[in-house]
Amino acid sequence: MSGLALYDYLRATGCRIPTILITASPTSRERKRAIASGVASYLAKPFSEEVLLDSIRQALDHDRASPESPPQSGTDPRM
């Protein structure tokens, strides 16, 4: 299963987590599909640690601001 297929599956089951897809074989078609699906970032290897850290910060900031985000209780039985 690809990362994007996993992301689509998780969203279909109601699991909404900030997601950064990392690939060694990027394509513009796959990138467009990933971003349209709602992933926070689509990174192509190699990338710098600063790019990764920026992507993580943006994903978490977006998740905190999203009305779809579940409350952060830390007791999710699915985890």
Helices and strands as residue ranges (DSSP letters): H 3-12, E 20-23, H 28-37, E 41-44, H 49-65
